[in-house]
Amino acid sequence: MITISLRPTGRNWGTISFASTLYLCPILDLLLAEIPVKLQAELRLGLQEALVNAAKHGNNLDPSKTVVVRFSLIDKQYWWVISDQGHGFTPSSTCDVDVDPDIDPTEYLPPDESENGRGMCILHQIFDHVQWNRKGTELRLCKHLENRPKLALLR
């Protein structure tokens, strides 16, 4: 079951909650509905990684546990706050996997359990801010909209 409340406008937050599952297509579609097309592929990869982590590693795919995603657009920044009902973890402050900055993150293959930490590195590459709460059960992600500087007019 998917529960949805509010659409993020101004400083309002929308909320989506769902039973722990790896069938994330409808959730991702809802979360990306208001995102500019040029950012959707990259953000889809990042949000999928975060939602899989919450459902699989946080909630152990227990269908009685839910993943809650709050989302909003605030001051030209897209925010997602993803919470699970797991026991939490201590996130590493560094990536244990080499990520080539010249490779588009959307070209990475789906996560493989043998590549421990790879997903965390992808999150750090895609999002401008990646932050966990102290317990490790809530993840805050932020993506800034591109701000192109205006060209100065020469006189």
Secondary structure, DSSP 8 states (H G I E B T S, - for coil): -EEEE----TT--EEEEEES-S--HHHHHHHHTTS-HHHHHHHHHHHHHHHHIIIIIISTT-TTSEEEEEEEEETTEEEEEEE--S------SS-SS---TTS-GGGS-S--TTSTTHHHHHHHHH-SEEEE-TTS-EEEEEEE-----------
